[in-house]
Structures are given as C-alpha cells and as structure tokens.
Amino acid sequence: MATGVRAAAIYTRISSDQEGSGLGVERQRQDCQGLADRLDWPVAEVYCDNDVSAYSGKRRPAYVRMLEDVRAGRRDAVVIYHPDRLTRRPVELEEFLQALDAGKVHHVRFVTGDADISTGDGLLMLRIMAAVAANESASKSRRMKRKYQETAERGLPMMGGVSRPFGYEADRMTVNEPEARVIRDLVARYLAGESWRSLTAWTQEQQIQGASGKPWASPALRNMLTSARIAGLREHNGQIVGPAAWPGIITPEQRQAILDLVASRKNSGRRTPRRYVLSGMLRCHRCGGKLFSAARADYRRYVCLSGPDHRGCGGTIIAAEPVEELICRGVLTRLTSPDLFDAIAGRATADTEANGLAESANQDQAQLDELARDYANRSITASEWRTARDIIETRMRATRRQLAERAQVDALANLDLAAGDLEAQFGRLELERQAAIVAAVLDHAVIHAGRSGVQMLDPSRVEPIWRL
C-alpha cells in the first residue's frame, strides 16, 4: 500500500476536558496512529488541541501550526479521527482545503465519518458534514445559554470548574466558616484603609491559601472580595440578576462600600505605595490649594505647586516629617478623647440618611435595568435610552460619592481606642491604613507661613480642621 507519504500529520482535538486527564485526545491519537500504520504512513508529528472548542472561533495553536506545516510542504498527509474534530465551522474547512492545495497534499483520511476529498462528491459531503456540525454546535450553544440564564434567574450556582469558590464548600451552597471568617476580616481591613498589596502580604504571612491550594495574589484577592457571590447575589453576564440561593458571607451594602472605595482609589490615580501620610489633606493658607508631596534628596516635604497642572501660588513649603508627627499625635489624642465618642454617636444618628442614600442608589440601579428591558423590547429608542441612562448614572455617581464619604469612619474598625497602647497600635499599621485613620478624624489642615531658616516646626503654622 505504498503511497509515497513521507511525513504524515495526526490532528486530535477535544472541546472540554473537565478531568484534565487528556484521555479523550489520547484515544483519538491511538486510533489515528492505528490507521496510519495500516496505510503505511510514517507519522512525523501529532498536533493536539486539548480542551479547545472548534466552534468558538478561538485560536487553536496546534491546528494553526499544522496548517503552516501543510502549506509549507513539511507534511504530505493528514490523519484525523472525524471531520468534526478538524472543524465545526465551514469557513475553517475552506481554510484547511486551501492549505492542502498550497502544499499539494492529496492524502487525508478520517478514522470515522470518512470522506474522500479527492473527488467532487467527497468534497461536497465533507462540506455538508461541516455545515451540519456547525448547526449542531449553534443549537447546543443556544440551549446552554438558556440553561445558564435559567440557572441564574433561580439564584442557583454554576457547577463545574477546577476548584470550588473560596468561602464555600464543594456544593457551592454551604458556607465554609473558617474561610468565611477570613473573608470578613479582609473586608473589614480593606474598608478600614488597607491596600490589596498589604492584604495579600497578610494572607501569605498567615499561610492562608485559596480554594485551589495556591497562595493568594492581589488580582485574585480583589476579584474575590468584589464578587457578587460572597454578598449572596447571583451574577450573570456581568449583571446582578437577583438574590442567590446560597447565604452571603458579607452584606450587599458591604460589597457596595468595597466597590465605591475601589472606584475612589482608581479615580485618585494612586498606583505606587504611599510615602506621605498626609497626601491630599494639607491646604495652603494663601491660595487654599492642596499641598503636594515633593521629595528632595535628603528629606520629604509638602509644597504648594504653581503652574497649569496644580494652579497653586507656590508660596508655601513645609517639611513632611515634623508636620506628620504633629498631626498624627493630634489624631491619637482626639481618638482617646470623650468628645470622639459623642462625635461617632452623632454619625450613628445619621444612619437614616445613609440608608436613604443606599436605597436611592438601589432604586436608580433598578430603573437602569428597567430602562434596558424597555430598549430591548423596542419600547423606547436608542436616543431615549442614552438620555435617560446618562441622567440616572450621573445621579448614582453623586449618591455613591456621598456614601463613600460617610464610610470613612470604617477606618477606625479594629482599633482598640480604650487600650493604653493606641500609639503602638497606630505605629504597627501600614501607611495606607494610617492615612485612612487620619482622614477619618481630620478633614484638612491649613499650613500658615513660617519664618525662613527656622529648622524646627512652629505648631502655630498648622491649623487642623477636624471631622471628629
């Protein structure tokens, strides 16, 4: 059965390998190798795409490499288990046939579903089989999308995946209490002002691992703490569709507070670790502008910067270390003052207003969802939808800014204000958390003019404006 074949290619593919064992493609390889042996075709290489769909249109690395080798004439025969393992998209079938023509390859065999590409009838049959496979995949995709939507609407979890979600057991419904305590602690610390970097470092110090058994990385930790799942909400295609069937580990209000804080930090543009505890909290006595951090080779300082980017007067400068020490000592003093508890109690009486703001934001979100449905049902035009959407989103942003401002008292969480080691507690915190505590107590401080050449800080230069 000599055919002159010198270097055959075997191509194997499976769409879903949930076990990760590769047994499906290995069985295809064995059957294809058996056929190649019977044909006396030497196999030069096996091209394998495991756990890759042929219908999604996503890149299949092994398939692309095989086509390149066929076009270049490095392979002069191809063995495939079944036509639908090659492709489920007619456009890709034509691409395969063009590669065969370019490489002058005439030997293609299938283990099952055989089709002779050397004849017109064989090519027609192969094209019909590809069209049928594409239709089957499209129908399956529609059924699966509808199933996923129905599952989401019922609040049920999506099963599958390599590992369970952190905080829940394998059934994705039962709360894992030890992990839930970790989540609640992380949420409290983030709302209190700690950074993702600091929280990730803490999980590594405590040897807390994710559900997959791997150490946490900052992006994964952020995704987990901002997820709808841990708040007992069901999300589908990026949208909250309703309450979940499983219990939440935190409240929806806590999750929204996290999202608001993430947004506020993103808008601030801060990406590098903080070096100045009072950044954004000092004002120039002359022009009222913010003082910006500006380091010298040997010391740090705060400066009122002039120019188009900052628009300050440029007339106020103060060394960072002494003013930070003065303000932080003032904050710690106020934290141990009886007046502080009266001020916090005053904040508590404003909870009704905060609840009203939260309800307003929820009503706006519900209105946006209703608006989207009206547009989908062609009850309103695209122009009407955009106009109404912009108004509602502007109102929501303003509401959430107000809620974020009210949430600043969370920075005092986990501080034992009655203990005698408050200064030591404060000193052990990372700079982001210290800054959050200061911002919870201090609205801003006005920096007045000082005498040139004086090295020591004159406390009268600093006029604090307290929140609490």
C-alpha positions as CSV (number, residue, x, y, z in Angstrom):
1,M,0.0,0.0,0.0
2,A,2.9,2.3,-0.8
3,T,1.6,5.8,-1.5
4,G,4.8,7.9,-1.3
5,V,3.8,9.5,2.0
6,R,6.9,10.6,3.9
7,A,5.7,12.7,6.8
8,A,2.1,12.4,7.9
9,A,0.4,14.6,10.5
10,I,-2.1,13.4,13.1
11,Y,-4.6,16.0,14.4
12,T,-6.5,15.5,17.6
13,R,-8.9,17.8,19.5
14,I,-11.5,17.7,22.3
15,S,-13.7,20.6,23.3
16,S,-13.9,20.0,27.0
17,D,-11.6,18.1,29.3
18,Q,-13.1,18.6,32.7
19,E,-10.9,16.0,34.4
20,G,-7.8,17.4,32.8
21,S,-6.5,13.9,32.1
22,G,-6.3,14.2,28.3
23,L,-7.8,10.8,27.8
24,G,-10.1,11.9,25.0
25,V,-7.4,13.1,22.8
26,E,-5.2,10.2,23.7
27,R,-7.9,7.7,22.5
28,Q,-8.1,9.7,19.2
29,R,-4.3,9.6,18.8
30,Q,-4.3,5.8,19.3
31,D,-7.0,5.2,16.7
32,C,-5.3,7.7,14.2
33,Q,-2.0,6.0,14.7
34,G,-3.5,2.6,14.0
35,L,-5.0,3.9,10.8
36,A,-1.6,5.5,9.8
37,D,0.1,2.2,10.5
38,R,-2.4,0.3,8.3
39,L,-1.8,2.8,5.5
40,D,2.0,2.6,6.0
41,W,2.1,6.4,6.5
42,P,5.1,7.4,8.8
43,V,3.8,9.9,11.3
44,A,6.1,12.9,11.7
45,E,4.1,14.7,14.4
46,V,0.9,14.6,16.4
47,Y,-0.9,18.0,16.7
48,C,-3.1,18.1,19.8
49,D,-5.5,20.8,20.9
50,N,-6.9,19.6,24.3
51,D,-9.9,21.4,25.9
52,V,-10.3,23.7,22.9
53,S,-13.6,24.3,21.0
54,A,-13.6,24.1,17.2
55,Y,-16.8,26.2,17.1
56,S,-16.0,29.2,19.3
57,G,-13.6,30.7,16.8
58,K,-10.8,31.0,19.4
59,R,-7.3,30.3,18.2
60,R,-6.2,26.7,18.2
61,P,-2.4,26.7,18.4
62,A,-1.8,23.1,17.3
63,Y,-4.3,23.5,14.4
64,V,-2.6,26.7,13.2
65,R,0.8,25.1,13.4
66,M,-0.4,22.1,11.4
67,L,-1.8,24.3,8.7
68,E,1.5,26.1,8.4
69,D,3.4,22.8,8.0
70,V,0.9,21.6,5.4
71,R,1.2,24.8,3.4
72,A,5.0,24.7,3.5
73,G,5.0,21.1,2.3
74,R,6.5,19.7,5.5
75,R,3.6,17.3,5.9
76,D,2.2,15.4,2.9
77,A,-0.7,13.6,4.6
78,V,-3.2,14.2,7.4
79,V,-5.0,11.7,9.6
80,I,-8.0,12.8,11.7
81,Y,-10.4,10.9,13.9
82,H,-13.6,12.5,12.5
83,P,-14.3,15.6,10.4
84,D,-15.9,17.4,13.4
85,R,-12.5,17.0,15.2
86,L,-11.0,19.1,12.4
87,T,-13.5,21.9,12.5
88,R,-17.1,22.8,13.1
89,R,-17.0,26.0,11.1
90,P,-17.4,25.9,7.3
91,V,-15.0,28.9,6.9
92,E,-12.3,26.9,8.6
93,L,-12.9,23.9,6.4
94,E,-12.3,26.1,3.4
95,E,-9.1,27.3,5.0
96,F,-8.0,23.7,5.5
97,L,-8.7,22.9,1.9
98,Q,-6.7,25.9,0.7
99,A,-3.7,24.8,2.8
100,L,-3.9,21.4,1.2
101,D,-3.9,22.9,-2.3
102,A,-0.9,25.2,-1.4
103,G,1.1,22.3,-0.1
104,K,-0.1,19.9,-2.8
105,V,-1.3,17.5,-0.2
106,H,-3.7,14.9,-1.6
107,H,-3.8,12.3,1.3
108,V,-6.3,13.0,4.0
109,R,-8.1,10.2,5.9
110,F,-10.6,10.0,8.7
111,V,-10.9,7.1,11.2
112,T,-14.7,7.5,11.2
113,G,-17.1,9.6,9.1
114,D,-14.8,9.0,6.1
115,A,-14.9,11.5,3.2
116,D,-12.8,11.3,0.1
117,I,-11.5,14.9,-0.6
118,S,-10.0,13.8,-3.9
119,T,-13.5,13.7,-5.6
120,G,-16.1,16.4,-6.0
121,D,-18.8,14.3,-4.4
122,G,-16.4,13.7,-1.4
123,L,-15.7,17.4,-1.0
124,L,-19.5,18.1,-1.2
125,M,-20.1,15.5,1.5
126,L,-17.4,17.0,3.7
127,R,-18.8,20.5,3.3
128,I,-22.3,19.2,4.2
129,M,-20.9,17.4,7.3
130,A,-19.2,20.7,8.4
131,A,-22.4,22.7,8.0
132,V,-24.3,20.1,10.0
133,A,-21.7,20.1,12.7
134,A,-21.8,24.0,12.8
135,N,-25.6,23.9,13.2
136,E,-25.4,21.3,16.0
137,S,-22.9,23.5,17.8
138,A,-25.0,26.6,17.4
139,S,-28.1,24.7,18.7
140,K,-26.1,23.4,21.7
141,S,-24.8,26.9,22.4
142,R,-28.3,28.3,22.4
143,R,-29.5,25.6,24.7
144,M,-26.6,26.1,27.1
145,K,-27.0,29.9,27.2
146,R,-30.7,29.4,28.0
147,K,-29.9,26.9,30.7
148,Y,-27.3,29.2,32.2
149,Q,-29.8,32.1,32.2
150,E,-32.5,30.0,33.8
151,T,-30.0,28.8,36.5
152,A,-29.0,32.4,37.2
153,E,-32.6,33.5,37.5
154,R,-33.3,30.8,40.0
155,G,-30.3,32.0,42.0
156,L,-28.5,28.7,41.7
157,P,-24.7,28.3,41.4
158,M,-22.9,27.3,38.3
159,M,-21.4,23.9,38.8
160,G,-18.1,22.8,37.2
161,G,-14.7,24.3,37.2
162,V,-11.5,23.0,38.7
163,S,-11.9,24.3,42.2
164,R,-14.7,25.5,44.5
165,P,-15.1,29.2,45.3
166,F,-13.3,30.3,48.4
167,G,-15.6,30.6,51.4
168,Y,-17.9,27.8,50.2
169,E,-17.9,24.0,50.2
170,A,-17.8,21.9,47.0
171,D,-21.6,22.2,46.6
172,R,-21.1,26.0,46.2
173,M,-24.0,26.5,48.6
174,T,-22.7,25.7,52.1
175,V,-20.6,28.4,53.8
176,N,-17.1,27.3,54.9
177,E,-17.0,29.1,58.2
178,P,-13.2,29.2,58.7
179,E,-12.8,30.7,55.2
180,A,-15.8,33.0,55.8
181,R,-14.1,34.5,58.8
182,V,-11.0,35.2,56.7
183,I,-13.2,37.0,54.1
184,R,-15.0,39.1,56.7
185,D,-11.6,40.0,58.2
186,L,-10.2,41.0,54.8
187,V,-13.3,43.1,54.0
188,A,-13.1,45.0,57.4
189,R,-9.4,45.6,56.8
190,Y,-9.9,46.9,53.3
191,L,-12.7,49.2,54.3
192,A,-10.5,50.4,57.1
193,G,-8.0,51.6,54.6
194,E,-5.5,48.7,53.9
195,S,-4.3,48.1,50.3
196,W,-4.6,45.0,48.2
197,R,-0.8,44.6,48.5
198,S,-1.0,44.7,52.3
199,L,-3.9,42.2,52.4
200,T,-2.2,39.8,50.1
201,A,1.0,40.0,52.2
202,W,-1.1,39.2,55.3
203,T,-2.6,36.1,53.7
204,Q,0.9,34.9,52.8
205,E,2.2,35.6,56.3
206,Q,-0.7,33.7,57.8
207,Q,-0.3,30.9,55.2
208,I,-3.9,31.4,54.0
209,Q,-4.3,29.8,50.6
210,G,-7.1,30.0,48.0
211,A,-9.5,27.1,47.4
212,S,-7.1,25.7,44.8
213,G,-4.4,25.4,47.4
214,K,-2.3,28.2,45.9
215,P,-1.2,31.4,47.7
216,W,-3.3,34.5,47.0
217,A,-2.2,37.1,44.5
218,S,-3.5,40.6,44.6
219,P,-5.7,40.4,41.5
220,A,-7.4,37.2,42.7
221,L,-7.9,38.6,46.1
222,R,-9.5,41.7,44.7
223,N,-11.8,39.7,42.4
224,M,-12.9,37.5,45.3
225,L,-13.7,40.5,47.7
226,T,-15.6,42.4,45.0
227,S,-17.5,39.4,43.7
228,A,-21.3,39.3,44.0
229,R,-21.1,35.7,45.2
230,I,-19.8,36.5,48.7
231,A,-22.6,39.0,49.2
232,G,-25.3,36.4,48.4
233,L,-26.1,37.9,45.0
234,R,-26.4,36.0,41.7
235,E,-24.5,37.5,38.8
236,H,-24.9,36.6,35.1
237,N,-23.0,38.1,32.2
238,G,-21.7,40.9,34.4
239,Q,-25.2,41.8,35.8
240,I,-26.8,41.2,39.2
241,V,-30.0,39.2,38.4
242,G,-31.2,38.8,42.0
243,P,-30.5,37.2,45.3
244,A,-28.6,33.9,45.3
245,A,-29.9,30.6,46.7
246,W,-26.8,30.4,48.9
247,P,-26.2,32.6,52.0
248,G,-24.0,35.6,51.8
249,I,-20.8,35.9,53.8
250,I,-21.0,39.7,53.8
251,T,-23.9,42.0,53.1
252,P,-24.7,43.6,49.8
253,E,-24.1,47.0,51.4
254,Q,-20.6,46.0,52.4
255,R,-19.9,44.9,48.9
256,Q,-21.1,48.2,47.5
257,A,-18.9,50.0,50.0
258,I,-15.9,48.0,48.7
259,L,-16.8,48.8,45.1
260,D,-17.2,52.5,45.9
261,L,-13.8,52.5,47.7
262,V,-12.2,50.7,44.7
263,A,-13.6,53.4,42.4
264,S,-12.5,56.3,44.6
265,R,-8.9,54.9,44.7
266,K,-8.9,54.4,41.0
267,N,-10.1,57.9,40.4
268,S,-7.4,59.3,42.7
269,G,-4.8,57.9,40.3
270,R,-2.7,56.4,43.1
271,R,-0.7,53.4,41.8
272,T,2.5,53.4,43.8
273,P,2.9,52.7,47.6
274,R,2.1,55.8,49.7
275,R,5.1,57.6,51.2
276,Y,3.2,60.6,52.6
277,V,0.6,60.0,55.3
278,L,-1.0,63.5,54.8
279,S,-1.3,63.5,51.0
280,G,-4.3,65.5,49.9
281,M,-5.0,66.7,53.5
282,L,-2.9,69.9,53.7
283,R,-4.0,73.3,52.3
284,C,-2.1,76.5,51.6
285,H,-3.1,79.5,53.8
286,R,-2.6,81.9,50.8
287,C,-4.5,80.3,47.9
288,G,-6.4,77.4,49.6
289,G,-4.9,74.9,47.2
290,K,-3.7,71.5,48.1
291,L,-0.1,70.9,49.1
292,F,1.6,68.2,47.1
293,S,4.3,65.8,48.1
294,A,7.7,66.8,46.7
295,A,10.8,64.9,47.9
296,R,14.4,66.3,48.0
297,A,17.5,64.1,48.0
298,D,17.7,64.2,51.8
299,Y,14.2,64.9,53.1
300,R,10.5,64.8,52.2
301,R,8.3,67.9,52.1
302,Y,4.8,69.2,51.1
303,V,4.7,72.1,48.6
304,C,2.0,74.4,47.2
305,L,2.9,74.0,43.5
306,S,2.2,76.6,40.9
307,G,1.7,76.1,37.2
308,P,-1.2,75.0,34.9
309,D,-1.3,71.4,36.4
310,H,-1.6,72.5,40.0
311,R,-2.7,76.1,40.0
312,G,-1.3,76.9,43.4
313,C,0.5,80.1,44.4
314,G,3.9,78.3,45.0
315,G,4.4,80.2,48.3
316,T,4.1,77.5,51.0
317,I,6.5,74.7,51.8
318,I,6.7,72.6,54.9
319,A,8.9,69.6,55.9
320,A,6.9,66.4,55.9
321,E,8.3,64.5,58.9
322,P,7.5,67.1,61.7
323,V,4.1,68.1,60.4
324,E,3.1,64.4,60.0
325,E,4.3,63.7,63.6
326,L,2.3,66.7,64.9
327,I,-0.9,65.8,63.1
328,C,-0.7,62.1,63.9
329,R,-0.2,62.9,67.6
330,G,-3.2,65.2,67.4
331,V,-5.3,62.5,65.8
332,L,-4.3,60.0,68.5
333,T,-5.1,62.5,71.2
334,R,-8.6,63.0,69.8
335,L,-9.1,59.3,69.4
336,T,-8.7,59.0,73.2
337,S,-10.9,62.0,74.0
338,P,-14.5,61.5,75.3
339,D,-15.6,64.0,72.7
340,L,-14.8,61.5,70.0
341,F,-17.4,59.0,71.2
342,D,-20.0,61.8,71.1
343,A,-19.0,62.6,67.5
344,I,-19.2,59.0,66.5
345,A,-22.6,58.7,68.1
346,G,-23.6,61.7,66.1
347,R,-22.5,59.9,63.0
348,A,-24.6,56.9,64.0
349,T,-27.7,59.1,64.2
350,A,-27.1,60.0,60.6
351,D,-27.5,56.3,59.6
352,T,-31.1,57.0,58.5
353,E,-29.8,59.4,55.9
354,A,-27.1,57.0,54.8
355,N,-29.8,54.3,54.4
356,G,-31.8,56.7,52.3
357,L,-28.8,57.3,50.1
358,A,-28.3,53.5,49.7
359,E,-32.0,53.0,48.9
360,S,-31.8,55.8,46.3
361,A,-28.8,54.1,44.6
362,N,-30.6,50.7,44.6
363,Q,-33.7,52.4,43.0
364,D,-31.5,54.0,40.4
365,Q,-30.0,50.6,39.5
366,A,-33.4,49.0,39.2
367,Q,-34.5,51.9,37.0
368,L,-31.5,51.3,34.8
369,D,-32.4,47.6,34.5
370,E,-36.0,48.5,33.6
371,L,-34.7,51.0,31.0
372,A,-32.5,48.3,29.4
373,R,-35.5,46.0,29.2
374,D,-37.6,48.7,27.6
375,Y,-34.9,49.3,24.9
376,A,-34.6,45.5,24.3
377,N,-38.3,45.3,23.8
378,R,-38.2,48.3,21.4
379,S,-40.5,50.3,23.7
380,I,-38.0,53.2,23.6
381,T,-35.5,54.4,21.0
382,A,-31.7,54.2,21.4
383,S,-31.6,58.0,21.8
384,E,-34.2,57.9,24.6
385,W,-32.3,55.1,26.3
386,R,-29.0,57.0,26.2
387,T,-30.5,60.3,27.5
388,A,-32.3,58.6,30.4
389,R,-29.3,56.4,31.2
390,D,-26.9,59.3,31.4
391,I,-29.1,61.2,33.9
392,I,-29.6,58.2,36.1
393,E,-25.9,57.2,36.1
394,T,-24.9,60.8,37.0
395,R,-27.2,60.7,39.9
396,M,-25.9,57.3,41.0
397,R,-22.3,58.5,41.0
398,A,-23.2,61.5,43.2
399,T,-25.1,59.3,45.6
400,R,-22.3,56.8,45.9
401,R,-19.7,59.6,46.4
402,Q,-21.8,60.7,49.4
403,L,-22.0,57.1,50.7
404,A,-18.2,56.7,50.3
405,E,-17.6,59.9,52.3
406,R,-19.8,58.6,55.1
407,A,-18.0,55.3,55.1
408,Q,-14.7,56.9,56.3
409,V,-15.4,56.1,59.9
410,D,-14.8,52.5,59.0
411,A,-11.1,53.3,59.2
412,L,-11.4,53.1,63.0
413,A,-12.5,49.5,62.8
414,N,-10.3,47.0,64.7
415,L,-8.7,49.8,66.7
416,D,-8.9,49.4,70.5
417,L,-9.5,53.0,71.4
418,A,-9.7,52.2,75.1
419,A,-6.4,50.5,75.3
420,G,-3.3,52.3,76.6
421,D,-1.1,51.3,73.6
422,L,-3.0,53.2,70.9
423,E,0.2,54.9,69.7
424,A,1.8,51.4,69.4
425,Q,-1.2,50.1,67.5
426,F,-1.0,53.0,65.1
427,G,2.7,52.6,64.6
428,R,2.3,49.0,63.5
429,L,-0.1,49.8,60.7
430,E,0.9,50.3,57.1
431,L,0.9,53.8,55.8
432,E,-2.3,53.4,53.8
433,R,-4.2,52.4,56.9
434,Q,-2.6,55.2,59.0
435,A,-3.7,57.8,56.3
436,A,-7.2,56.4,56.3
437,I,-7.4,56.8,60.1
438,V,-6.1,60.4,59.9
439,A,-8.6,61.2,57.1
440,A,-11.4,59.8,59.3
441,V,-10.6,62.3,62.1
442,L,-9.1,65.2,60.1
443,D,-10.9,67.0,57.3
444,H,-7.7,69.0,56.4
445,A,-5.1,71.2,57.9
446,V,-4.2,74.7,56.8
447,I,-0.5,75.4,56.6
448,H,0.4,79.0,57.5
449,A,3.6,80.9,56.6
450,G,6.8,80.3,58.6
451,R,10.0,82.1,59.2
452,S,12.7,81.4,56.7
453,G,15.7,79.5,58.0
454,V,13.9,78.1,61.1
455,Q,14.5,74.3,61.2
456,M,12.0,73.4,64.0
457,L,8.3,73.3,63.2
458,D,6.3,76.0,64.8
459,P,3.0,74.3,65.8
460,S,1.1,77.6,65.2
461,R,1.8,77.1,61.5
462,V,-0.6,74.1,61.4
463,E,-4.3,74.7,61.8
464,P,-6.2,71.4,61.8
465,I,-9.9,71.3,60.8
466,W,-11.3,68.2,62.5
467,R,-14.0,65.8,61.3
468,L,-14.4,64.1,64.7
